[in-house]
Amino acid sequence: MARSASLLAVLATLALPYAAAQSQPGPEQAPIAASVQQPRAFGYVIGDRLEQRIALRAAAGCTLDRKSLPRAGRTGLWLELAPPQLTSDRAGDVTSYGLTLDYQVINVPEQVQTIDLPAVALVCAGHGNQVTTMIDEWPITIAPITPTFVLARLGLTPIQPDAPPPTPDPRPYMWLTLLWAAAIVAVIAGSAVRRHGIPWLHREARPFARAAHDIARLSRLSPDPKTYRGGLQRLHRAFDAAAGHAVFGERLAPLFAMHPELRDLRSDIEQFYAASQREFFGVHAGSANLDSVLTLARRCRDAEAAAWRAHAV
């Protein structure tokens, strides 16, 4: 009996380490694993952007707490964080997260300086507890774009004059302006012609104006009976054209009724017809001077022009 009890005691003593080993829990898989793709660590100036990409693998039952993501906004003196971009992809019991942190340099020191991207604490919640994964700080260097002082060498001064503005080619605009001006003049001229006609064409179309011009040309020739008679005939044709029919000295009333502007010249016109009657059908008086004929033609022309202007208005 004593020997059996001693044997059992020895066996129990030998079995204790094995039982303890069996009751000891084995190593568990970490609930969340992280890997980081850091931006380059040097050469940043104001305005530059840099991305920090974090890949997370969460085990079954573990979910990333979005409230633990860093907040967008200014981060310290030098950096500003854009809203974080988070993606997720589930494969079996494992969820993969992709977190992108976009920083921008908003300030720089006067000399090259090393700063740190801030540390990030990501919380995974599951099974009634929380596990925090830390992303450590990452150093980068920032520097000013230009030095504080510039040596005045080779035209380099602290303040450079403003660059002159580019001078556009004025030729297209000049031609365009000329085209617009020509169009405006054409519109105005067309309106005037439509309302009043073309003055010089009307002047040339008026019978007494043409007659005064032709008689003035004849008066510059050497005076002789032929030239004198030519001047008389030219003024006769003007009276005929104004009346619309042949006008005779004894029948001037229809002419004055049609052209009241000639009534003030009635006596001169009657004398003209009497002189013409004597020249062509009587005895030549011996005078070949066209001055009186030219004077009457011009007075008739002026009366004709005044009547035309009054009618146009």
Backbone torsions as a table, in degrees:
resi	resn	phi	psi	omega
1	MET	NA	-44.1	-179.5
2	ALA	-65.0	-37.0	-179.8
3	ARG	-70.1	-36.5	179.2
4	SER	-66.8	-41.0	178.5
5	ALA	-64.5	-39.8	178.5
6	SER	-64.4	-38.8	-179.7
7	LEU	-65.6	-41.3	179.4
8	LEU	-64.7	-38.0	179.3
9	ALA	-64.4	-39.4	179.6
10	VAL	-66.5	-42.0	-179.4
11	LEU	-65.3	-39.5	178.4
12	ALA	-63.6	-38.6	179.5
13	THR	-65.1	-39.4	179.5
14	LEU	-70.1	-27.6	-176.0
15	ALA	-83.2	-17.7	-177.3
16	LEU	-59.8	-47.2	179.1
17	PRO	-60.8	-37.2	-179.5
18	TYR	-67.2	-42.1	179.0
19	ALA	-65.0	-37.6	178.8
20	ALA	-65.5	-38.2	178.7
21	ALA	-66.5	-36.5	179.5
22	GLN	-69.5	-33.5	-178.7
23	SER	-82.4	-15.5	179.2
24	GLN	-72.1	125.7	-179.1
25	PRO	-68.8	142.7	179.9
26	GLY	-74.9	170.1	179.2
27	PRO	-65.7	128.0	179.4
28	GLU	-92.2	151.4	176.1
29	GLN	-71.1	137.1	-179.5
30	ALA	-60.9	139.0	-176.9
31	PRO	-70.1	-24.8	-179.9
32	ILE	-147.1	135.6	178.7
33	ALA	-124.8	142.4	-175.9
34	ALA	-130.1	143.7	170.6
35	SER	-133.7	145.4	-171.9
36	VAL	-123.8	133.4	170.1
37	GLN	-104.8	103.7	-174.3
38	GLN	-85.2	150.9	173.1
39	PRO	-72.8	170.0	176.8
40	ARG	-61.5	156.2	-169.8
41	ALA	-100.3	9.8	-174.4
42	PHE	-152.3	164.5	169.6
43	GLY	82.7	30.8	-179.8
44	TYR	-101.6	141.8	175.5
45	VAL	-127.6	176.9	-176.1
46	ILE	-61.8	134.8	-178.9
47	GLY	96.0	-17.3	-178.9
48	ASP	-68.3	152.5	176.9
49	ARG	-118.0	146.8	178.5
50	LEU	-142.5	143.9	-176.1
51	GLU	-114.5	137.0	172.3
52	GLN	-114.4	118.4	-175.6
53	ARG	-109.9	126.7	-176.4
54	ILE	-119.9	126.2	176.4
55	ALA	-106.5	129.4	-178.1
56	LEU	-122.3	140.7	173.8
57	ARG	-123.1	114.1	-178.3
58	ALA	-104.1	132.6	-179.7
59	ALA	-72.8	174.0	-178.4
60	ALA	-59.1	136.0	178.6
61	GLY	82.3	1.4	-178.9
62	CYS	-113.1	127.1	-177.8
63	THR	-125.1	134.6	179.8
64	LEU	-70.1	130.3	178.6
65	ASP	-83.7	113.2	-177.8
66	ARG	-65.0	-22.3	178.7
67	LYS	-68.4	-18.2	179.4
68	SER	-84.2	-5.3	178.4
69	LEU	-67.3	146.2	178.8
70	PRO	-64.9	147.4	-178.8
71	ARG	-84.4	144.8	177.3
72	ALA	-70.1	152.0	178.9
73	GLY	132.1	-173.5	-177.2
74	ARG	-67.8	134.9	179.7
75	THR	-119.5	95.2	-179.3
76	GLY	74.3	-155.0	-173.9
77	LEU	-86.1	-24.2	-166.1
78	TRP	-109.9	-25.7	-168.8
79	LEU	-123.2	157.5	172.1
80	GLU	-134.4	133.4	-176.1
81	LEU	-100.4	130.1	173.4
82	ALA	-77.6	165.0	177.4
83	PRO	-54.7	127.7	-178.2
84	PRO	-61.7	145.3	178.4
85	GLN	-108.5	118.7	-176.0
86	LEU	-121.1	130.1	174.1
87	THR	-123.8	156.3	179.8
88	SER	-140.3	151.0	179.9
89	ASP	-149.5	124.2	-176.8
90	ARG	-102.5	130.2	177.0
91	ALA	-132.4	102.3	-176.9
92	GLY	70.3	-127.7	179.2
93	ASP	-91.7	-2.6	-175.1
94	VAL	-105.3	133.2	175.9
95	THR	-110.4	126.3	178.4
96	SER	-102.7	132.3	178.2
97	TYR	-116.0	142.3	172.5
98	GLY	-119.8	118.3	-177.3
99	LEU	-116.4	124.2	178.7
100	THR	-115.1	123.1	177.1
101	LEU	-109.7	116.8	-175.6
102	ASP	-105.5	111.2	179.3
103	TYR	-104.6	150.9	173.4
104	GLN	-129.7	138.4	177.9
105	VAL	-78.9	119.3	-176.9
106	ILE	-113.0	-1.2	179.9
107	ASN	-157.4	151.3	178.4
108	VAL	-138.3	152.6	176.6
109	PRO	-81.6	176.5	178.0
110	GLU	-75.8	-23.0	177.7
111	GLN	-128.1	166.4	178.1
112	VAL	-59.9	133.4	-176.6
113	GLN	-143.4	146.5	177.7
114	THR	-97.4	127.5	176.0
115	ILE	-123.7	177.0	-177.0
116	ASP	-123.6	135.9	163.9
117	LEU	-67.3	135.2	-173.8
118	PRO	-65.1	151.0	174.7
119	ALA	-68.7	151.9	-177.9
120	VAL	-125.9	129.9	176.5
121	ALA	-108.6	114.1	-178.7
122	LEU	-106.3	131.0	-175.0
123	VAL	-107.7	129.7	175.0
124	CYS	-111.3	125.6	-177.8
125	ALA	-111.1	138.8	178.2
126	GLY	175.2	150.2	178.9
127	HIS	57.1	32.7	176.1
128	GLY	78.4	3.7	177.3
129	ASN	-134.5	172.7	-178.6
130	GLN	-125.5	142.1	177.2
131	VAL	-123.6	129.7	-178.1
132	THR	-106.5	130.3	175.9
133	THR	-110.8	127.0	-178.1
134	MET	-98.9	132.0	170.8
135	ILE	-103.8	116.6	-173.0
136	ASP	-69.8	163.2	175.4
137	GLU	-62.7	154.1	-179.3
138	TRP	-130.8	122.6	-176.0
139	PRO	-80.7	141.3	172.5
140	ILE	-139.1	161.8	177.3
141	THR	-111.5	140.1	176.0
142	ILE	-126.2	154.3	-175.7
143	ALA	-152.0	157.2	175.2
144	PRO	-71.4	158.1	178.6
145	ILE	-74.2	-40.2	179.9
146	THR	-126.1	157.0	175.8
147	PRO	-70.1	162.6	-179.0
148	THR	-64.1	-41.0	-178.6
149	PHE	-120.9	140.0	178.5
150	VAL	-114.5	127.9	179.1
151	LEU	-69.3	137.6	-179.5
152	ALA	-78.1	68.7	179.4
153	ARG	-124.6	139.9	177.2
154	LEU	55.1	39.0	177.1
155	GLY	83.8	2.6	178.7
156	LEU	-83.7	116.7	178.0
157	THR	-127.6	161.8	-177.7
158	PRO	-56.1	-35.7	-179.9
159	ILE	-124.6	120.3	178.5
160	GLN	-90.9	145.0	177.5
161	PRO	-65.3	154.2	178.4
162	ASP	-64.1	141.7	176.3
163	ALA	-68.2	136.6	179.4
164	PRO	-64.9	144.6	179.1
165	PRO	-67.3	150.3	177.8
166	PRO	-64.7	139.8	180.0
167	THR	-95.2	113.1	-179.9
168	PRO	-70.1	155.1	177.0
169	ASP	-71.3	118.7	-174.9
170	PRO	-79.9	-9.2	-173.1
171	ARG	-62.6	-45.6	177.8
172	PRO	-60.4	-39.6	-179.5
173	TYR	-69.9	-33.6	179.1
174	MET	-64.9	-45.6	178.9
175	TRP	-65.2	-38.2	178.2
176	LEU	-64.2	-40.5	177.8
177	THR	-63.9	-42.3	178.5
178	LEU	-63.3	-38.9	178.9
179	LEU	-65.2	-42.6	177.9
180	TRP	-63.5	-42.6	179.2
181	ALA	-62.3	-42.4	178.6
182	ALA	-63.8	-38.3	178.9
183	ALA	-65.1	-40.9	179.3
184	ILE	-65.0	-44.6	178.7
185	VAL	-62.0	-39.8	179.8
186	ALA	-64.5	-39.8	179.1
187	VAL	-65.2	-45.0	179.8
188	ILE	-63.6	-44.7	-179.9
189	ALA	-64.0	-40.5	178.7
190	GLY	-63.1	-40.1	177.9
191	SER	-64.6	-41.3	179.8
192	ALA	-65.6	-41.3	179.7
193	VAL	-66.4	-38.4	-179.6
194	ARG	-65.1	-34.4	-177.5
195	ARG	-87.2	-43.3	-172.6
196	HIS	-114.3	-10.8	-174.8
197	GLY	79.1	-174.9	179.4
198	ILE	-98.0	114.3	-171.4
199	PRO	-56.5	-46.8	-174.1
200	TRP	-71.9	-28.3	175.0
201	LEU	-69.2	-38.7	176.9
202	HIS	-66.9	-36.5	179.9
203	ARG	-64.4	-42.9	179.9
204	GLU	-70.0	-26.7	-179.3
205	ALA	-79.5	-17.8	-179.6
206	ARG	-74.8	132.8	-171.9
207	PRO	-64.1	-42.6	-177.2
208	PHE	-71.1	-29.4	176.3
209	ALA	-65.5	-44.1	177.7
210	ARG	-65.8	-39.9	-179.3
211	ALA	-64.8	-42.0	179.6
212	ALA	-63.3	-37.7	178.4
213	HIS	-65.5	-45.4	-178.5
214	ASP	-68.3	-41.2	-179.4
215	ILE	-67.5	-35.1	176.9
216	ALA	-62.7	-36.1	178.1
217	ARG	-69.7	-38.8	178.5
218	LEU	-68.6	-32.5	-177.3
219	SER	-68.5	-17.4	178.5
220	ARG	-82.6	-7.8	178.0
221	LEU	-83.8	169.4	178.3
222	SER	-65.5	130.3	-177.4
223	PRO	-65.7	129.3	174.1
224	ASP	-157.1	164.5	-176.8
225	PRO	-57.6	-36.3	-178.2
226	LYS	-65.2	-44.6	179.3
227	THR	-65.1	-41.1	180.0
228	TYR	-61.5	-46.7	179.1
229	ARG	-64.5	-33.5	176.6
230	GLY	-62.7	-40.3	178.2
231	GLY	-64.9	-41.4	177.6
232	LEU	-61.9	-44.8	179.8
233	GLN	-63.4	-35.5	-179.1
234	ARG	-66.7	-39.0	179.1
235	LEU	-72.4	-33.2	175.2
236	HIS	-59.8	-44.7	-179.3
237	ARG	-63.6	-32.1	177.6
238	ALA	-66.0	-43.8	177.1
239	PHE	-63.4	-40.9	179.4
240	ASP	-62.9	-42.3	-179.9
241	ALA	-65.6	-39.2	179.6
242	ALA	-66.3	-37.8	-177.7
243	ALA	-84.5	-22.3	-177.5
244	GLY	84.8	7.3	178.4
245	HIS	-161.4	172.5	179.3
246	ALA	-69.0	132.8	-177.8
247	VAL	-109.4	132.2	178.0
248	PHE	-116.2	156.3	-175.3
249	GLY	-61.5	-32.0	-178.3
250	GLU	-86.2	-1.1	-179.8
251	ARG	-133.7	64.2	-179.2
252	LEU	-94.1	-12.2	-176.6
253	ALA	-58.1	-45.2	178.9
254	PRO	-60.6	-32.9	178.4
255	LEU	-63.8	-46.8	-178.7
256	PHE	-70.5	-28.6	176.5
257	ALA	-69.3	-36.8	179.7
258	MET	-78.2	-33.0	-177.7
259	HIS	-126.7	82.5	-179.1
260	PRO	-63.9	-18.2	179.2
261	GLU	-66.8	-16.1	-180.0
262	LEU	-92.1	-1.7	-175.4
263	ARG	-65.0	-33.7	179.3
264	ASP	-67.0	-17.1	-179.6
265	LEU	-103.9	19.1	-174.3
266	ARG	-58.3	-48.9	-176.9
267	SER	-64.2	-40.8	179.4
268	ASP	-64.5	-39.7	-179.9
269	ILE	-67.8	-40.3	177.6
270	GLU	-62.8	-41.2	177.0
271	GLN	-63.2	-38.5	178.0
272	PHE	-60.6	-46.4	-179.0
273	TYR	-66.2	-34.9	177.6
274	ALA	-66.5	-42.9	178.9
275	ALA	-64.7	-39.5	178.6
276	SER	-65.5	-37.4	178.2
277	GLN	-63.0	-43.0	179.4
278	ARG	-66.9	-39.0	-176.8
279	GLU	-66.7	-44.1	-173.5
280	PHE	-90.7	-28.2	-174.1
281	PHE	-122.8	3.5	179.5
282	GLY	-124.5	-144.3	-179.5
283	VAL	-98.6	130.0	-179.9
284	HIS	-61.6	128.9	-175.3
285	ALA	-76.1	-12.0	178.6
286	GLY	91.6	-6.9	178.5
287	SER	-95.7	128.6	178.4
288	ALA	-116.9	20.8	-177.5
289	ASN	-84.1	127.7	-178.7
290	LEU	-93.5	9.2	-174.7
291	ASP	-61.0	-45.7	-178.1
292	SER	-67.0	-36.8	178.3
293	VAL	-66.8	-42.1	179.4
294	LEU	-65.6	-39.1	179.1
295	THR	-62.4	-44.0	179.0
296	LEU	-65.8	-40.8	179.6
297	ALA	-61.3	-41.2	-179.7
298	ARG	-69.5	-37.1	178.5
299	ARG	-67.1	-40.7	174.9
300	CYS	-63.6	-39.0	177.8
301	ARG	-60.9	-45.2	-178.8
302	ASP	-64.8	-41.5	177.7
303	ALA	-64.4	-39.1	178.3
304	GLU	-63.4	-43.3	179.7
305	ALA	-65.9	-40.7	178.5
306	ALA	-62.6	-41.1	178.9
307	ALA	-66.1	-38.3	179.4
308	TRP	-65.8	-41.8	179.4
309	ARG	-64.5	-41.4	179.3
310	ALA	-63.9	-38.0	178.2
311	HIS	-70.0	-37.3	-179.6
312	ALA	-66.3	-39.8	179.9
313	VAL	-68.3	NA	NA
